[in-house]
Amino acid sequence: MIAPLFRRGRLALCVAALLSLVAGCDKEPTKLEPVKVDTYTKANWEELPVTSDADLLAGFTAWRSACARLAKDPVWAVTCTSASQVTEDAAAIRAYLKAQLEVYSLRSARNSPQGLITGYYEPVYPGSLERSEQTQVPVYGIPEDMVVVALDSLYPELKGKRLRGRLEGRFLKPYDDAATIREQGAKAPVLAWLRDPMDLQFLQIQGSGRIQLESGRQLRIGYADQNGHPYRPVGRWLVEQGQLKQEEVNMGSIRGWAEANPQRVPELLASNPSFVFFGLNPDSSEGPRGSLNVPLTAGYSVAIDRKVIPLGSLLWLSTSRPDGSPVIRPVAAQDTGGAIAGEVRADLFWGTGAEAGELAGNMKQQGQIWLLWPKGVALPNSAPAPAPGAKP
């Protein structure tokens, strides 16, 4: 959301201050580096690990669900138009993919095909539309005093970079960090009230969720904006404090530590200066909407690093569940996240509720990713960086 009240002349008065506010940028680097050409290593269809017909159909259907939004994208326009004619048959899908797309193995900066595959989900937490003795934790909408500036309006080399802050006179100062917002509140609408501050933290990490009201209704909320401060995993803080070992960090262990150390929860939360503001979503049984603004499909939608993989891309994923069982399937790049960075990196959406949360919270697997890219279309270079989310 770009603030419409800024005139170009007024913005120029404080642009020097804007560029110096590293904490207010979407990402810490102030310059986009082009992705190396060898990130995309040409491969053959025969090199892809075999998937089942059911997974092939589900992954293709998840990707095709975004074609209405991709129809005007020159990269996907032709491919999506022809995709609408493909029948729901595994043989027909395979023939279509081989005719339309080429295969590229993604490689890390060290030329390794292996990378990190994590998981996320849509949590459901108890709450209320009114503040009460049991519900004291506010879920904020977008603050009315937060200004968002697109830096590439003056500096094209900062394409995709945004700066968030608050006006003080003629100057833009960094917006409050998470600890300040929790202590002093925000000049923002309160969408709902939660019981546990850790519930809010996990909602912010996941980027969307549902609040279970006493009436039986589930209030659906999704990422709307962020305070401009960098996301720092609370699990990292626990490791640095010697409270958990690196291999022990997951949502369950973080939650367990918080329950055992309630007096230190404010300190834990303050270690992550990022704070997410939410918006209300329509009541629906569909999955939450990702950065591409299409409903996510459990098991077949992923969040990716947009500098490497453009939103809307079709990928081939080979990884495993936390129990070691294989996950080999096409998946759709339909979301992004502040902590999802790197060439061989994806966050697999597992669905809604406790069972999905168990999978997502324990998933920290090695895996490989192949980009399925339209024939005759130039490979991606440095796609614009997304607004920061807060997924782990």
C-alpha positions in Angstrom: 0.0 0.0 0.0 1.7 3.2 -1.2 0.8 6.4 0.7 -1.0 8.6 -1.9 -0.5 11.9 0.1 3.2 12.2 -0.7 3.9 14.7 -3.4 7.2 14.2 -5.3 8.7 17.5 -4.1 8.0 16.7 -0.5 9.5 13.3 -0.7 12.7 14.7 -2.2 13.2 16.8 1.0 13.7 13.7 3.1 15.0 11.2 0.7 18.5 11.3 2.3 17.0 10.4 5.6 15.0 7.6 3.9 18.0 5.9 2.5 19.8 6.0 5.8 17.0 4.2 7.6 18.1 0.6 7.1 15.7 -0.6 9.6 12.8 0.7 7.6 13.5 -1.1 4.4 11.9 -4.4 3.3 15.2 -6.1 3.2 18.5 -5.1 4.7 20.5 -4.8 1.4 20.0 -1.5 -0.3 20.9 -2.8 -3.8 19.4 -5.6 -5.7 22.1 -8.0 -7.0 21.3 -9.9 -10.2 20.8 -13.6 -9.9 23.7 -15.5 -11.4 23.1 -17.2 -14.7 24.3 -20.6 -13.3 21.4 -20.6 -10.8 19.4 -22.2 -13.6 21.0 -25.3 -14.9 19.4 -26.9 -17.9 18.0 -30.3 -17.3 15.9 -33.0 -19.1 12.5 -34.1 -18.2 13.8 -37.6 -17.7 16.0 -36.3 -14.8 13.0 -35.3 -12.7 12.1 -37.8 -9.9 8.9 -39.7 -10.6 5.7 -38.5 -9.1 2.3 -40.1 -8.8 -0.6 -39.3 -11.2 -2.6 -38.0 -8.2 0.2 -35.6 -7.2 0.8 -34.5 -10.8 -2.9 -33.7 -11.3 -3.1 -31.9 -7.9 0.0 -29.8 -8.5 -1.0 -28.9 -12.0 -4.5 -27.9 -10.9 -3.0 -25.7 -8.1 -0.8 -23.9 -10.6 -3.5 -23.5 -13.2 -5.8 -21.9 -10.5 -3.7 -18.8 -10.8 -3.9 -18.5 -14.6 -6.7 -16.0 -14.5 -4.3 -13.6 -12.7 -1.3 -14.6 -14.9 -3.1 -14.1 -18.2 -1.7 -10.6 -18.7 1.8 -11.6 -17.7 3.8 -11.9 -20.9 5.8 -14.8 -19.4 2.7 -16.9 -18.8 0.1 -15.6 -21.1 0.5 -18.2 -23.9 1.2 -21.1 -21.5 -1.8 -20.3 -19.4 -4.1 -19.9 -22.4 -3.2 -23.4 -23.6 -3.4 -24.8 -20.0 -7.1 -24.1 -19.9 -7.6 -26.7 -22.7 -5.8 -29.5 -20.9 -8.1 -32.3 -19.6 -7.8 -33.6 -16.1 -5.8 -36.6 -17.2 -2.2 -37.4 -16.1 -1.1 -38.4 -19.6 -2.5 -35.2 -21.1 -0.8 -33.1 -18.4 2.5 -34.7 -19.0 2.3 -34.1 -22.7 1.3 -30.5 -22.2 4.1 -29.8 -19.8 6.8 -31.3 -22.1 5.4 -29.4 -25.1 5.2 -26.0 -23.3 8.0 -25.9 -20.6 11.7 -26.5 -20.2 13.3 -27.9 -17.0 16.0 -26.1 -15.0 17.6 -27.4 -11.9 18.0 -24.6 -9.3 21.5 -24.4 -7.9 22.7 -22.5 -4.8 25.6 -20.0 -4.9 27.9 -22.9 -4.1 26.5 -24.8 -7.1 24.7 -27.3 -4.9 21.2 -28.6 -6.0 20.3 -29.2 -2.3 18.5 -26.6 -0.3 16.2 -26.0 2.7 12.5 -26.9 2.5 10.3 -25.8 5.4 6.6 -25.6 6.0 3.9 -23.2 7.0 0.2 -23.4 7.7 -3.0 -21.4 8.6 -3.3 -21.6 12.4 -6.6 -21.3 14.4 -6.5 -19.6 17.7 -9.2 -18.7 20.2 -10.2 -15.0 20.5 -12.9 -12.4 20.7 -14.1 -9.3 18.9 -14.1 -7.5 22.3 -11.4 -7.1 24.8 -12.0 -9.1 28.0 -10.2 -10.4 31.0 -9.2 -13.5 29.0 -8.4 -11.8 25.7 -5.9 -9.0 26.1 -3.7 -9.3 23.0 -4.8 -7.0 20.1 -4.6 -8.0 16.5 -3.9 -4.7 14.7 -4.9 -3.6 11.2 -2.8 -1.2 9.2 -1.9 1.9 11.3 -3.3 5.2 10.0 0.0 7.0 10.8 2.3 4.6 9.0 3.6 6.0 5.7 4.9 3.6 3.0 7.2 4.9 0.3 8.2 3.1 -2.9 11.9 4.0 -3.3 12.0 3.1 -7.0 9.8 6.1 -7.8 13.1 8.1 -7.5 15.8 5.4 -7.6 15.1 2.7 -10.2 17.9 0.6 -8.9 15.9 0.1 -5.7 13.1 -1.5 -7.6 10.7 -3.3 -5.3 12.1 -1.6 -2.2 9.7 0.1 0.2 10.3 2.2 3.3 7.9 2.4 6.2 7.9 5.1 8.8 6.1 7.9 10.5 6.2 11.6 9.6 7.6 13.9 12.2 7.5 17.4 10.7 9.1 17.1 7.3 11.0 14.0 8.0 10.2 10.3 8.0 11.4 8.4 11.0 11.4 4.6 11.4 8.1 3.2 12.5 7.9 1.6 16.0 9.5 -1.8 16.4 7.5 -4.7 17.7 8.4 -4.2 21.4 7.3 -0.6 21.3 4.0 -1.5 19.6 3.3 -4.2 22.2 4.1 -1.8 25.1 2.5 1.4 23.8 0.0 0.2 21.2 -0.5 1.4 17.7 -2.7 4.0 16.1 -4.5 1.3 14.2 -7.9 -0.6 14.3 -8.1 -3.7 16.4 -9.5 -6.5 14.4 -9.8 -9.0 17.3 -8.3 -9.9 20.7 -6.3 -13.0 21.4 -5.6 -14.8 24.7 -1.9 -15.5 24.3 0.9 -13.2 23.0 2.6 -16.3 21.5 -0.6 -16.9 19.4 -0.1 -13.5 17.8 3.6 -14.2 17.2 2.8 -17.4 15.4 0.1 -15.7 13.4 2.7 -13.1 12.3 5.1 -15.9 11.4 2.6 -17.7 9.3 1.2 -14.6 7.7 -2.4 -15.6 8.0 -4.8 -17.5 10.2 -8.2 -17.8 11.7 -9.6 -16.7 15.1 -12.1 -19.0 16.7 -14.9 -16.9 18.2 -17.2 -18.1 20.9 -20.1 -17.8 18.5 -18.6 -20.6 16.4 -17.5 -18.3 13.6 -13.9 -18.3 12.5 -12.6 -14.8 11.7 -10.1 -15.0 8.8 -7.2 -12.6 8.7 -4.3 -12.2 6.4 -1.1 -10.2 6.0 -1.8 -6.6 5.1 1.5 -4.8 5.9 4.5 -4.7 8.2 6.3 -2.1 10.3 9.5 -2.1 8.1 11.8 -3.7 10.6 13.8 -6.8 9.7 12.4 -10.2 10.6 14.5 -12.1 13.1 13.4 -15.6 14.1 12.7 -15.9 17.8 14.1 -19.5 17.6 17.5 -18.0 16.8 17.3 -15.9 20.0 16.6 -19.0 22.0 19.6 -20.7 20.5 21.8 -17.7 21.2 20.6 -17.6 24.8 21.5 -21.2 25.2 17.8 -22.1 25.9 17.5 -24.5 22.9 19.8 -26.3 20.6 19.6 -25.5 16.9 18.3 -28.9 16.0 15.5 -28.6 18.7 14.0 -25.4 17.3 10.4 -25.8 16.0 7.1 -24.2 16.8 6.4 -26.8 19.5 9.7 -26.3 21.3 9.3 -22.5 21.2 5.8 -22.7 22.5 6.9 -25.1 25.3 9.7 -22.8 26.3 7.3 -19.8 26.5 4.9 -21.7 28.7 7.7 -22.7 31.0 9.1 -19.2 31.1 6.2 -16.7 31.0 8.2 -14.0 32.7 10.7 -14.0 29.8 8.1 -14.0 26.9 8.4 -10.2 26.5 12.1 -10.6 26.1 11.7 -13.4 23.6 9.2 -11.4 21.5 11.3 -8.2 21.6 14.2 -10.2 19.9 12.1 -9.9 16.7 11.6 -6.2 15.8 9.3 -7.1 12.9 5.5 -6.6 13.5 2.8 -7.7 11.0 -0.5 -5.8 10.5 -3.5 -7.8 9.3 -6.6 -7.3 7.2 -9.9 -9.2 7.4 -10.6 -11.8 4.7 -14.0 -13.0 3.6 -15.4 -16.0 5.5 -14.7 -19.0 3.2 -13.6 -22.6 3.3 -10.8 -21.9 0.7 -7.2 -21.7 1.7 -5.6 -18.3 2.6 -4.5 -16.1 -0.2 -0.8 -15.8 -0.7 1.3 -13.0 -2.3 -0.2 -13.9 -5.7 -3.7 -13.2 -4.3 -5.0 -16.7 -5.1 -6.1 -19.3 -2.5 -3.3 -21.5 -1.5 -3.6 -25.2 -2.0 -2.6 -27.5 0.9 0.5 -29.5 -0.1 0.9 -27.9 -3.5 1.5 -24.2 -2.9 4.9 -22.8 -1.8 6.4 -19.6 -0.7 9.6 -18.7 -2.5 12.3 -16.1 -2.9 10.9 -13.8 -5.6 14.4 -12.7 -6.6 15.0 -16.2 -7.9 11.6 -17.7 -8.7 8.9 -15.3 -10.1 5.5 -15.6 -8.5 3.2 -17.9 -10.6 6.0 -20.3 -11.6 5.5 -24.0 -11.8 8.1 -26.0 -9.9 9.0 -29.6 -9.4 9.8 -30.4 -5.7 11.6 -33.3 -4.3 11.9 -33.4 -0.5 10.4 -35.4 2.5 8.0 -35.0 5.4 9.5 -34.8 8.9 8.9 -38.6 9.2 11.1 -39.2 6.2 8.4 -40.2 3.7 9.0 -38.7 0.3 7.3 -35.6 -1.1 7.8 -35.5 -4.9 5.3 -33.4 -6.9 4.8 -30.2 -9.0 4.0 -27.2 -6.8 2.9 -23.6 -7.5 5.0 -20.6 -6.5 2.1 -18.5 -5.1 3.5 -16.9 -1.9 6.6 -15.1 -0.5 8.0 -14.6 3.0 10.6 -12.4 4.7 12.6 -15.4 5.8 12.4 -17.3 2.5 15.6 -16.4 0.8 18.0 -18.3 -1.4 18.1 -20.1 -4.7 17.1 -23.6 -3.5 14.5 -22.5 -0.9 10.8 -23.1 -0.4 8.2 -23.0 2.3 5.5 -25.6 1.6 1.9 -24.7 2.7 0.3 -27.6 4.6 -3.2 -26.4 5.2 -5.3 -25.2 8.2 -5.4 -26.3 11.8 -3.5 -28.4 14.3 -2.5 -31.3 12.1 -1.1 -29.0 9.4 0.6 -27.1 12.1 2.3 -30.2 13.4 3.7 -30.9 9.9 4.7 -27.3 9.3 6.3 -26.9 12.7 8.5 -29.9 12.3 9.5 -29.5 8.7 13.1 -28.6 8.2 14.1 -30.8 5.3 16.7 -31.0 2.6 15.3 -30.9 -1.0 15.7 -30.1 -4.6 13.7 -27.7 -6.8 13.4 -27.6 -10.6 11.9 -24.6 -12.4 9.5 -25.4 -15.2 9.8 -22.4 -17.5 8.0 -21.5 -20.7 9.9 -22.3 -23.9 11.3 -19.3 -25.7 11.0 -17.0 -22.7 14.1 -15.5 -21.2 15.0 -16.9 -17.8 14.4 -14.6 -14.8 17.1 -12.3 -13.6 16.3 -10.0 -10.7 12.6 -10.0 -10.2 11.3 -7.3 -7.8 11.6 -8.1 -4.1 8.2 -8.6 -2.3 6.9 -6.7 0.6 8.2 -8.6 3.7 6.1 -11.2 5.3 7.1 -13.0 8.4 7.1 -16.7 7.7 9.9 -18.7 9.1 
